[in-house]
Amino acid sequence: MKKTIRRVIAVLLTLIIPALLFSGCDEPEPEPLAVSIVLGNHANSVVPNFSNPSLVSSVACAAANGYISVIRCDGAPALVSADLFVIPKQYRNADPKKLETDAQKRAANILSSLAGVKAETPELDTFEALWQAVRSFGSAPADAPREIIVIDTGLSTTGKVDFRNNLLDADPAVIAGFLDEQDAIPDFTGIVIKWFQLGDVALPQAPLSHGQVNRLKKIWTAIIEQRGGTVEFSDMAPIPQSADPAEYPEISTVKLPPETTLSFDPTKCTVFDEQQVRFIGDTAKYVDPAAATAALRPAAEYIIQHTEFTALLVGTTATGHKARCLKLSEDRARAVRETLMSIGVPGERLITRGLAFDDPWHIPDTDSRGKRIEALASQNRKVVLMDADSPETKAILEISINSS
């Protein structure tokens, strides 16, 4: 099976890399790019997928002109390789096709070689691997933008960020603040972290729920943003195969906190945040429609059974451009309305409003420079369900009139 996967990846790379080079990295002297790949090829995870276009694009560009390092992510992360790919002056006027072909070969070889980078020590310390990645940039061109590509579950079992210590139940901002007080976080200033396969665990590790994966994302986002970094997560489906435990050192399993069952109390505001109803960024489309429907079902069943109850659905957003956020918050409230209707709630008993970030539950989510704090911003992306006949509803409706 493993040989088959490698062959499939090799075929995909031969198709993807030339297209990506042609689309922006095939100039005689492209802009330099420094990339560090943190690779978690270990037990308790699925097989790493190296065919994501964003990953291939970064490697292709860095292989054309730049720097690439590879960090083995296990219990004692280490630098596996570090290479400069700078075009010597005497070759900069060479045939562009020849330079492009050479870069394609380098990128394909690098990506193909990743399958051979495996865990060597027990446990998993993703936090230390990020430290190693940042340190590796000391050998990169000084003017090159920096990217760290993480291919890992992120469910560390040792080191400063050990999820066996019930961290999934902790406040992300508290975790990041504690590490920062110890001066334990590397300087991520100006670095973009592209994270693939976060939370993609395999047996014997129990699978994470959608809410637990989201909490894992919030924790890593808070840590990275605490020291000036930017993180982007990819929800690309992994290769449907688990790593063979016999090939890797053992990793402890993390006891996951029990998931609370969502209930509906008509006397209170019911908040559907990113842990229950998660939308694709800047859209009113669900990341997981089935999970959103399951989260909304208790409320739908109550409204269906109590024919006198009318609900107000209030959409809110993180701080941003006012007009765009108003529309987005209204669209998301309507998306929840349509889901409730699909379960059986009559549409005339569902009122929608979008308040953007002018809602009474808003948490300040930017720092003194106006930069968004993701761990706080995520709490402002929600749809609140209220009794349309409650006193609070009148105030909400007045806010929505003033906001429009």
LUMNUTOR-612711 format. One record per residue: x negated, y, z negated of N, C-alpha, C in turn. Coordinates in steps of 0.001 Angstrom, whole numbers, padded with zeros to 6 digits, always signed. Each point is the difference from the previous one (the first is absolute). Layout:
XYZXYZXYZ/...
//
This chain:
-000829-001210+000000+000829+001210+000000-000860+001256+000000/-001078-000013-000829-000848+001179-000087-000660+000309+001335/-000430-001055+000739-000607+000206+001314+001020+000596+000959/+001239-000461-000110+001058+000533+000865+000214+001477-000258/+000029+000392-001278+000185+001411-000350-001142+000838+000546/-001219-000497-000125-001150+000750+000514+000093+000180+001501/+000464-001049+000707+000132+000121+001452+001056+001034+000362/+001119-000024-000737+001068+000986+000271-000514+001412-000225/-000723+000207-001107-000547+001325-000297-000983+000424+001081/-000840-000927+000455-000982+000326+001035+000676+000444+001285/+001088-000690+000371+000732+000386+001212+000618+001381-000160/+000617+000245-001173+000610+001311-000242-001039+001115+000069/-001176-000247-000559-001033+001030-000012-000469+000336+001400/-000108-001025+000863-000440+000270+001381+001016+000852+000739/+001274-000050-000440+001032+000800+000647+000117+001392-000616/-000147+000074-001333+000247+001257-000710-001185+000946+000066/-001209-000487-000230-001165+000879-000110-000227+000838+001247/+000007-000579+001227-000210+000846+001173+001040+001105+000124/+001259-000314-000332+001053+001019+000097-000235+001132-000984/-000441-000333-001212-000234+001036-001006-001207+000845+000345/-001039-000611+000502-001166+000774+000420+000369+000935+001141/+000801-000500+000916+000399+000807+001150+000864+001176-000418/+000728-000174-001122+000935+001042-000411-000640+001110-000813/-001275-000097-000357-000549+001116-000757-001421-000142-000458/-000624-001165+000149-001362-000183-000489-000947-000394+001121/+000335+000344+001255-000831-000436+001106-000769+001144+000640/-000041+001177-000658-000807+001066+000537-001470-000372-000133/-000904+000607+000843-001424-000329-000092-000543+000178-001413/+000521+000995-000731-000454+000199-001370+001193+000359-000881/+000791-001022-000397+001177+000266-000828-000385+000526-001366/+000965+000595-000691-000227+000490-001352-000361-001168-000913/-000957+000171-000906-000382-001101-000886+001095-000312-001009/+000043-001249-000455+000959-000428-001011-000691-001013-000903/+000129+000199-001316-000567-000936-000972+001126-000832-000603/-000139-001310+000081+001038-000923-000476-000614-001001-000965/+000673-000214-001128-000395-001063-000915+001179-000950-000151/-000231-001283+000254+001058-001009-000049-000113-000774-001303/+001014+000126-000853+000066-000757-001257+000850-001232+000271/-000637-001156+000029+000678-001215+000453+000244-000972-001153/+001268-000210-000305+000386-000937-001047+000424-001338+000585/-000959-000788+000413+000263-001332+000549-000256-000999-001128/+001050-000291-000784-000184-000743-001242+001205-000872-000315/-000092-000732-001104+001125-000829-000448+001183+000886-000384/+001178-000632-000115+001239+000686-000409+000433+001082+000989/-000425-000118+001267+000414+000988+001003+000257-000700+001322/+000682+000712+000886+000195-000521+001354-001276+000216+000810/-000077-000615+001165-001163+000166+000869-000026+001437+000513/-001136+000699-000060-000075+001377+000502+000341+000074+001486/+000702+001061+000363+000368+000246+001396-000854+001154+000522/-000827-000265+001002-000923+001010+000519+000466+000617+001322/+001252-000233+000370+000461+000466+001310+000834+001273-000053/+000147+000612-001184+000788+001231-000083-000631+001094+000854/+000773+000674+000863-000563+001014+000907-000739+001125-000715/+000478+000407-001192-000679+001066-000726-001385-000443-000455/-000095-001236-000494-001294-000561-000399-000928-000106+001202/+000512-000565+001086-000827-000191+001202-000465+001343+000555/+000885+001006-000025-000349+001321+000510-001160+000613-000776/+000067-000091-001339-001064+000576-000826-001333-000695+000256/+000022-001318+000074-001239-000741+000245-000539+000305+001390/+000890+000096+000987-000439+000287+001365-000664+001367+000099/+000587+000994-000644-000564+001348+000042-001337+000075-000738/-000074-000636-001176-001257+000021-000762-001090-000777+000725/+000370-001073+000697-000984-000789+000746-000506+000751+001214/+000804+000937+000523-000439+000807+001131-000988+001075-000439/+000214+000556-001189-000910+001013-000528+000334+000211-001472/-000824-000524-000876+000290+000192-001417-000665-001018-000890/+000776-000498-000981-000559-000835-001061+001084-000950-000483/-000377-001250-000254+000947-000982-000525-000684-000810-001095/+000644-000048-001161-000467-000884-001068+001118-000977-000338/-000377-001140-000548+000961-001015-000409-000272-000349-001460/+001040+000076-000828-000100-000293-001426+000777-001277-000295/-000649-000969-000588+000689-001218-000428+000755+000305-001288/+001309-000242+000023+000846+000328-001151+000347-001282-000753/-000681-000207-001135+000277-001141-000863-000241+000429-001438/-000445-000909-000869-000221+000372-001388-001214+000866-000225/-000939-000018+000943-001204+000844-000056-000261+000536+001397/+000767+001004+000423-000097+000512+001375-001427+000411+000374/-000334-000209+001267-001354+000302+000457+000014+000422+001461/-001017+000770+000360-000171+000433+001383-000493-001188+000821/+000739-000344+001049-000362-001119+000863-000833+000468+001186/+000376+001122+000585-000730+000534+001153+000245+001494+000107/-000940+000690+000635+000120+001438+000241-000805+000321+001250/+000655+000560+001009-000660+000240+001282+000344+001376+000546/-001032+000672+000521+000183+001263+000710+000155-000289+001485/+000964+000685+000617+000204-000141+001441-000073+001393+000616/-001220+000504+000099-000230+001344+000536-000685-000135+001353/+000530+000686+000997-000554-000081+001340-001303+000800+000055/-001142-000637+000270-001263+000743+000122+000083+001057+001101/-000725+001107-000192+000070+001107+000955-000288-000437+001422/-000977-000916+000148-000392-000383+001350+001077-000795+000734/+001019-000497-000761+001057-000796+000638+001333+000744+000096/+000027+001246-000462+001289+000699-000043+000518+000382+001383/-000878+000003+000984+000431+000291+001369+000136-001268+000833/+000009-001148-000670+000133-001266+000712+001411-000149+000551/+000187-001011+000821+001302-000266+000607+001053-000169-001102/+001052+000840-000013+001029-000096-001043+000610-001397-000085/+000152-000665+001136+000579-001341-000013-000898-000981-000760/-001307+000181+000171-000939-000870-000706+000070+000255-001499/+000063+001271-000405+000111+000335-001415+001303-000547-000586/+001071+000109+000778+001294-000495-000457-000020-001510-000175/-000584-000699+000964-000074-001461-000079-000817-000447-001203/-001114+000682-000237-000837-000340-001149+000770+000199-001307/+000750+001116-000086+000775+000280-001220+001094-001042-000200/+000626-000427+001107+001033-001035-000090-000576-001288-000579/-001160-000392+000487-000631-001230-000480-000346+000102-001485/-000528+001154-000403-000357+000174-001407+001233-000099-000891/+001080+000684+000406+001218-000007-000803+000586-001408-000088/+000042-000704+001120+000547-001364+000007-000826-000920-000892/-001317+000146+000054-000875-000836-000831+000209+000287-001492/+000133+001287-000328+000200+000369-001407+001311-000577-000526/+001070+000180+000774+001301-000486-000449+000033-001530-000078/-000619-000646+000944-000040-001467-000028-000799-000513-001186/-001050+000739-000383-000854-000449-001109+000677+000120-001350/+001067+000803-000096+000659+000199-001297+000584-001290-000548/+000407-000912+000885+000580-001257-000465-001005-000814-000815/-001288+000266+000175-001024-000727-000732-000376+000618-001326/+000574+001155-000321-000284+000665-001279+001011-000500-001025/-000462-000795-000955+000895-000612-000978-000457+000303-001423/+000933-000123-000919-000315+000191-001424-001080-000978-000440/-000896+000488-000861-001076-000841-000518+000052-000149-001510/+000695+000907-000669+000074-000068-001464+001462-000047-000443/+000276-000611-001153+001384-000088-000489+000596+001373-000289/+001326+000023-000049+000810+001185-000309-000041+001031+001139/+000626+001147-000244+000136+001037+001032-000108+001376-000642/-000892+000835+000522-000203+001352-000515+000045+000988+001167/+001209+000347+000427+000178+000898+001133-000515+001403-000315/+000136+000419-001250-000461+001336-000398-001513+000136+000203/-000758-001001-000422-001448+000037+000191-000352-000060+001480/+000796-000707+000788-000245-000047+001450+000141+001385+000625/+000957+000787-000496+000142+001376+000496-001227+000834-000372/-000535-000210-001193-001244+000674-000396-001112-000335+000997/-000138-001285+000311-001051-000429+000927+000190+000624+001376/+001241+000127+000433+000281+000594+001302-000433+001466+000046/+000355+000744-001061-000384+001417-000056-001519+000135-000023/-000673-000822-000777-001468+000059-000069-000639-000316+001355/+000625-000889+000752-000593-000382+001289-000058+001160+000984/+000851+001006-000195+000004+001144+000912-001261+000844-000132/-000827-000277-000986-001264+000713-000116-000914-000247+001186/+000237-001080+000735-000802-000308+001186+000667+000434+001293/+001175+000622-000098+000745+000416+001196-000423+001390+000454/+000243+000358+001269-000276+001363+000468+000725+001021-000880/-000689+001046-000378+000548+000963-000962+001263+000679+000503/+000107+000196+001326+001132+000751+000546+001154-000897+000421/-000087-001296-000229+001036-000921+000471+001171-000066-000970/+001239+000099+000503+001154-000263-000868-000097-001405-000574/+000572-000200-001193-000143-001280-000690+001348-000693-000183/+000006-001279+000307+001179-000827-000193-000395-001267-000756/+000819-000370-000980-000156-001300-000652+001195-000845+000415/-000270-001143+000582+001055-000918+000403+000028-001143-001002/+001096-000100-000735+000142-001048-001017+000931-001080+000545/-000471-001230-000002+000832-001154+000362+000002-000902-001232/+000994+000196-000864-000030-000675-001294+001355+000098-000677/+000270-000942-000897+001263+000015-000755+000078+001162-000970/-001153+000469-000496-000005+001070-000989+000364-000454-001397/+000283-001291-000186+000401-000499-001310-001236-000485-000758/-000811+000942-000445-001273-000299-000655+000192-000773-001304/-000982-000854-000309+000078-000819-001220-001215+000185-000902/-000802+001027+000271-001144+000286-000862-000429+001440+000234/-000928+000490-000806-000506+001358+000172+000870+001056-000655/-000205+001250+000420+000717+001139-000594+001500-000034+000263/+000404-000577+001134+001420-000059+000354+000389-001479+000063/+000334-000559-001154+000319-001416-000133+001507-000136-000228/+000714-000505+000996+001461-000057-000095+000490-001108-000925/-000924-000795-000549+000417-000944-001036+000352+000734-001294/-000372+001282-000075+000266+000810-001202+001305+000784+000123/+000981-000578+000691+001347+000590+000115-000002+001375+000661/-000939+000226+000900-000080+001320+000642+001183+000289+000918/+000645-001037+000520+001137+000253+000886+001155+000683-000726/-000003-000081-001326+001041+000670-000792-000429+001392-000455/-001253+000375+000284-000532+001279-000488+000287+001139+000966/-000043+001216-000523+000196+001204+000808-001242+000221+000866/+000153+000079+001343-001161+000192+000873-000829+001224-000363/+000672+001107-000359-000730+001213-000354-000828-000189-001267/+000513-000791-000940-000743-000273-001234-001239-000840+000310/+000147-000999+000855-001143-000841+000378-001081+000844+000664/+000413+000811+000968-000967+000834+000722-000664+001006-000938/+000783+000590-000892-000559+000973-000934-000992-000630-000958/+000311-001191-000479-000901-000703-000911-001339-000303+000680/+000053-000505+001235-001231-000303+000737-000793+001272+000279/+000704+001079+000311-000681+001263+000307-000691+000561-001238/+000632-000139-001159-000621+000464-001250-001312-000722-000272/-000082-001257+000429-001227-000781-000159-000990+000242+001135/+000374+000897+000929-000819+000263+001185-000274-001307+000761/+001032-000858+000042-000158-001330+000584+000422-000076+001459/+000654+001051+000517+000502-000044+001374-001032+000613+000946/-000302-000664+001118-000941+000593+000956+000591+001244+000648/-000858+000824+000566+000444+001222+000664+000544-000353+001384/+001331+000061+000146+000646-000322+001269+000252+001241+000859/-000562+001127-000373+000289+001245+000711-000263-000149+001495/+001021+000304+000798-000137-000053+001452+000055-001385+000600/+000169-001027-000814+000014-001377+000498+001450-000455+000194/+000267-000622+001137+001307-000593+000274-000103-001503-000244/+000863-000525-000858+000028-001435-000270+001189-000590+000747/-000266-000944+000893+001051-000715+000711+000095-001396-000609/+001151-000305-000601+000122-001237-000773+000955-000967+000702/-000503-001206+000270+000785-001038+000641+000188-001180-000958/+001179-000617+000068+000318-001239-000718-000009+000142-001518/+000273+001197-000484+000134+000183-001442+001209-000805-000492/-000199-000788-001048+001088-000787-000561+000282-001302+000724/-000742-000305+001063+000240-001236+000764-000708-001178-000676/+000543-000419-001123-000609-001074-000786+000504-001356+000482/-000651-001040-000486+000405-001376+000312-000147-000838-001263/+000649-001151+000003-000074-000899-001153-001447-000370-000308/-000323-000172-001287+000917-000097-001152+000488+001332-000569/-000424+001139+000583+000505+001280-000479+001473+000129+000398/+000838+000307-000966+001416+000198+000296+000170+001206+000909/+000903-000086+000974+000189+001123+000918+000528+001236-000708/-000377+001161+000517+000463+001261-000559+001323+000391+000648/+000890+000569-000781+001246+000538+000553-000306+001296+000739/+000982+000502+000733-000188+001272+000703-000302+001119-001001/+000680-000017-001136-000243+001022-001009-001399-000082-000571/-000491-001221-000214-001347-000169-000540-001066+000429+000999/+000213-000289+001280-000945+000470+001027-000018+001525+000033/+001174+000607-000118+000056+001462-000008-000731+000578-001212/+000128-000645-001162-000715+000479-001183-001508-000161+000180/-000400-001097+000648-001419-000214+000289-000528+001112+000903/+000785+000373+001000-000394+001094+000888-000132+001316-000764/+000939+000259-000889-000025+001254-000749-001238+000087-000892/-000382-001136-000586-001170+000002-000877-001265+000296+000796/-000200-000693+001116-001204+000248+000805+000015+001400+000612/+001187+000467+000379+000101+001360+000548-000406+001028-001046/+000484-000170-001230-000332+000949-001072-001495+000011-000267/-000624-001178-000010-001440-000080-000255-000788+000696+001103/+000346-000272+001232-000732+000564+001151+000211+001508+000101/+001242+000443-000188+000278+001431+000106-000572+000782-001180/-000210-000665-001122-000561+000664-001176-001351+000636+000299/-000765-000626+000918-001312+000527+000355-000079+000391+001474/+001105+000542+000522-000047+000680+001282+000191-000827+001245/+000348-001277-000130+000161-000849+001176+001414-000008+000529/+000161-000587+001174+001304-000186+000630+000144-001480+000327/+001179-000552-000262+000191-001428+000261+001220-000214+000884/-000137-000918+000961+001080-000376+000906+000151-001519-000074/+001223-000471-000261+000242-001427-000084+000682-000497+001267/-000405-001162+000473+000620-000614+001165+000850-001166-000466/+001249-000053+000469+000901-001090-000352+000022-001086+001064/-001098-000097+000768-000105-001016+001034+000158-001400-000597/+000788-000848+000690+000190-001365-000478-001318-000769+000070/-000327-000743-001071-001251-000765-000001+000107-001271+000832/-001146-000610+000287+000003-001313+000636+000669-000981-000963/+000973-000787+000474+000756-000878-000905-000794-001236-000425/-001111+000216-000674-000788-001105-000502-000748+000462-001239/-000014-000831-001022-000728+000319-001225-001448-000462+000123/-000868+000682-000722-001388-000439-000061-000062-001349-000725/-000888-000870+000428-000168-001309-000629-000739+000193-001324/+000646-000251-001157-000653+000236-001294-001321-000748-000151/-000145-001143+000689-001214-000793-000145-001214+000704+000584/+000201+001000+000853-001100+000684+000668-000512+001207-000777/+000691+000354-001092-000321+001254-000682-000153-000203-001504/-000770+000886-000655-000046-000005-001469+001382+000305-000566/+000247-000474-001197+001327+000145-000597+000288+001439-000408/+001261+000387+000134+000482+001305-000460+001158-000233-000963/-000028+000658-001140+001086-000128-000972+001294+000544+000592/+001102-000522-000460+001288+000534+000429+000421+001126-000936/+000739+000938+000535+000515+001131-000775+001447-000294-000381/+000289+000058-001291+001372-000183-000449+000789+001261+000337/+000984-000151+000853+000754+001159+000477+001095+000366-000998/+000233+001295-000213+001065+000410-000919+001357-000394+000558/+000944-000368-000864+001330-000392+000492+000693+001171+000674/+000703-000319+001085+000747+001025+000723+001351+000225-000687/+000320+001244-000240+001293+000315-000600+001092-000082+001060/+001121-000598-000382+001128-000110+000925+000737+001331+000030/+000203+000508+001190+000662+001292+000141+001486-000137-000327/+000472+000825-000883+001422+000031-000325+000539+001382+000314/+001306+000116-000015+000615+001277+000322+000857+000466-001161/-000302+001192-000502+000762+000596-001093+000658+001261+000538/+001319+000013+000182+000681+001155+000599-000058+001260-000849/-000341-000137-001285-000053+001172-000868-001338+000728+000110/-000955-000570+000722-001327+000599+000142-000367+000149+001470/-000976+000866+000250-000564+000096+001341-000841-001247+000259/+000213-000628+001118-000794-001169+000375-001023+000433+001043/-001282-000137-000320-001074+000460+000876-000533-001177+000813/+000078+000132+001306-000598-000983+000904-001279+000617+000555/-001126-000348-000628-001270+000570+000447-000724-000987+000901/-001307+000215+000211-000743-000829+000946-000153-001440-000472/+000268-000262-001279-000064-001379-000466+001228-000793+000405/+001117+000684+000264+001216-000696+000417+000323+000217+001480/-000038+001252+000425+000383+000350+001364-001133+000801+000617/-000864-000661+000728-001182+000648+000553+000195+000276+001484/-000298+001251+000376+000132+000405+001394-001370+000092+000672/-000016-000225+001309-001208+000245+000787-000298+001496-000063/-001269+000357-000094-000391+001400-000149+000654+000940+000991/+000578+001101-000515+000614+001056+000803+001151-000492+000871/+000646-001098-000389+001170-000494+000726+001074-000400-001004/+001189-000299+000536+001092-000515-000823+000221-001479+000279/-001065-000696+000416+000070-001435+000259-000680-000747-001141/+000623-001075-000452-000551-000783-001096-001254-000756+000442/-000949-000135-000916-001130-000894+000232+000486-001441+000010/+000906-000324-000939+000550-001347-000112+001516+000108-000169/+000769-000059+001093+001459+000157-000100+000653-001015-000935/-000501-001249+000002+000609-001026-000862-000189+000330-001471/-001198+000486-000367-000261+000366-001391+000850+001193-000412/+000164+000967+000907+000828+001177-000311+001453-000408-000218/+000501-000892+000845+001384-000471-000148+000192-000717-001327/-000975-000820-000386+000099-000714-001276+000006+000963-001180/-000812+001064+000093-000062+000975-001087+001303+000780-000131/+000669+000248+001114+001216+000812-000004+001267-000825-000273/-000104-001303+000071+001196-000847-000113+000750+000163-001332/-000691+000050-001173+000762+000169-001251+000856+001261+000000/-000540+001103+000524+000783+001237+000062+001178-000158+000949/-000255-000643+001152+001071-000197+000979+001137-000828-000593/-000358-001053-000716+001027-000875-000568+000840+000740-001038/-000653+000868-000791+000759+000776-000989+000978+000939+000706/-000483+000710+001017+000854+000976+000686+001162-000700+000690/-000248-001153+000575+001065-000754+000678+001083-000410-001000/-000437-000446-001186+000953-000483-001008+000765+001128-000679/-000597+001196-000087+000632+001128-000681+000426+001034+001047/+001221-000159+000447+000482+000800+001134+000134+001483-000324/-000017+000361-001298+000105+001415-000369-001355+000706+000032/-001085-000774+000188-001365+000555-000092-000467+000494+001366/-000472+001249+000045-000629+000573+001194-001433+000376-000366/-000926-000323+000867-001423+000204-000306-000582+001161+000792/-000881+000724-000650-000810+001021+000657-001415-000562+000145/-000519+000004+001213-001351-000473+000284-000884+001202+000290/-001019+000212-000839-000874+001170+000110-001395-000452+000440/-000412+000433+001174-001337-000313+000477-000994+001069-000421/-001214-000418-000394-001045+000950-000393-001326-000405+000659/-000935+000928+000027-001304-000253+000619-001119+000577-000860/-001223-000339+000377-001164+000667-000574-000069+001427+000548/-000841+000833-000597-000155+001379+000448-000549+000036+001421/+000540+000898+000820-000445+000104+001394+000688+001143+000697/+000096-000096+001340+000677+001029+000794+001496-000056-000299/+000579+001114-000431+001350+000015-000554+001045-000524+000981/+000041+000537+001211+001043-000385+000951-000105-001483+000362/-001221-000456+000223-000185-001402+000381+000369-000924-001164/-000364+000398-001223+000310-000827-001166+001504-000048-000278/+000694+001112+000246+001454+000001-000178+000657-001008+000928/-000408+000015+001264+000581-000933+000966-000351-001442-000348/-001262-000225-000388-000428-001357-000325+000757-000541-001213/+000169+000843-001023+000704-000450-001205+001462-000312+000298/+000630+000803+000847+001395-000263+000396+000091-001284+000820/-000948-000187+000924+000007-001212+000836-000163-001257-000847/-000853+000075-001039-000201-001174-000846+001225-000284-000865/+000668+001053-000461+001245-000211-000742+001038-000657+000901/+000048+000415+001267+000942-000612+000947-000373-001446+000299/-001299-000290+000026-000428-001385+000235+000490-000906-001128/-000092+000496-001242+000505-000768-001135+001517-000138+000098/+000667+001059+000431+001461-000062+000185+000377-001095+001001/-000726-000062+001118+000300-001016+001016-000235-001409-000535/-001035-000162-000843-000259-001314-000579+001134-000397-000949/+000442+000930-000836+001120-000285-000901+001260-000341+000794/+000211+000717+001106+001164-000288+000851-000113-001390+000625/-001237-000399+000365-000171-001325+000611+000323-001118-000981/-000116+000300-001307+000336-000987-001029+001500-000027-000244/+000686+001088+000360+001446+000024-000142+000591+001215-000662/-000827+000998-000352+000510+001213-000645+000656+000891+001055/+001236+000472-000230+000634+000913+000961-000792+001307+000131/-000234+000445+001213-000810+001190+000240+000556+001261-000630/+001349+000093-000126+000597+001208-000563-000278+000133-001491/-000550-001014-000630-000312+000070-001429-001495+000205-000232/-000689+000441+001030-001443+000241-000094-000329+001373+000568/-000448+000914-000859-000380+001359+000402-001522+000083+000018/-000579+000667+000975-001466+000113+000064-000445+001459-000041/-001130+000220-000627-000647+001308-000033-001516-000199+000043/-000696+000916+000624-001458-000001-000007-000514+001252-000686/-000827-000154-001010-000509+001141-000769-001489+000253+000244/-000635-000820+000837-001447+000130+000218-000717-000112-001353/-000725+001065-000385-000716-000046-001282+000577+001018-000990/+001251+000437+000233+000670+000928-000913+000993-000733-000900/-000298-001220-000347+000916-000783-000831-000363+000145-001478/+000947-000223-000888-000269+000169-001449-000927-001055-000579/-000288-001064+000753-000882-001056-000507-001417+000130+000553/-000277+001059+000746-001286+000122+000695-001175+000083-000980/-001064-000751+000315-001238+000018-000777-001038+000798+000786/-000673+000994-000577-001053+000715+000744-001009-001000+000570/-000198+000021+001319-000815-001030+000638-001160+000557+000823/-000409+001238-000293-001176+000569+000658-000934+000583-001056/-001297+000038+000332-000953+000571-000948-000091+001515+000187/-000946+000628-000679-000118+001457+000029-000340+000532+001386/-000546-000861+000857-000337+000401+001372+001099-000332+000991/+001105-000531-000502+001108-000337+000876-000134-001367+000642/-000996-000780-000412-000189-001337+000571+000923-000985-000693/+000626-000851+000804+000956-000964-000528-000694-001050-000857/+000620-000323-001155-000457-001082-000873+000930-001182+000271/-000480-000985+000730+000858-001066+000513+000711-000771-001108/-000698-000248-001102+000611-000769-001082+001250+000695-000548/+000039+001340+000054+001169+000758-000453+000995+000205+001134/-000527+000247+001204+000872+000236+001154+000899-001195+000268/-000513-001208-000205+000785-001196+000278+001236-000079-000893/-000075+000594-001199+001144-000016-000912+001087+000974+000438/-000339+000936+000892+000978+000972+000488+000704-000457+001277/-000440-001101+000574+000647-000534+001210+001065-000994-000453/+001252+000458-000093+001041-000847-000585+001379+000412+000508/+000951-000880-000269+001418+000316+000200+000694-000288-001326/+000726+001000-000522+000663-000113-001295+001497-000178+000233/+000579-001003-000658+001443-000260+000103+000679+000502-001260/+001035+000849+000165+000692+000603-001128+001511-000150+000169/+000702+000097-001104+001457+000067+000027+000398+001361+000565/+000713-000008+001102+000347+001259+000668+000920+000876-000838/+000639-000572-001028+000914+000773-000844-000632+000451-001310/-001302-000230-000161-000667+000370-001251-000360+001486+000003/-000178+000605-001199-000389+001418-000068-001329+000275+000696/-000904-000953-000063-001312+000203+000637+000127+000145+001511/+000999-000650+000569+000162+000028+001452+000302+001411+000493/+000806+000723-000748+000341+001372+000409-001251+000848+000125/-000921-000130-000962-001253+000757+000047-000846-000427+001194/-000025-001306+000285-000769-000497+001146+000555+000568+001297/+001312+000014+000125+000615+000524+001224-000287+001484+000174/-000073+000742-001115-000330+001423+000090-001453+000188+000452/-000888-000868-000500-001404+000059+000431-000099-000255+001489/+000763-000977+000485-000099-000344+001424+000513+001123+000884/+001002+000733-000481+000510+001143+000778-001068+001096+000078/-000652+000261-001130-001042+001044-000025-001249-000394+000782/-000243-001321+000111-001206-000470+000692+000173+000020+001514/+001236-000082+000484+000229-000110+001439+000058+001352+000668/
//
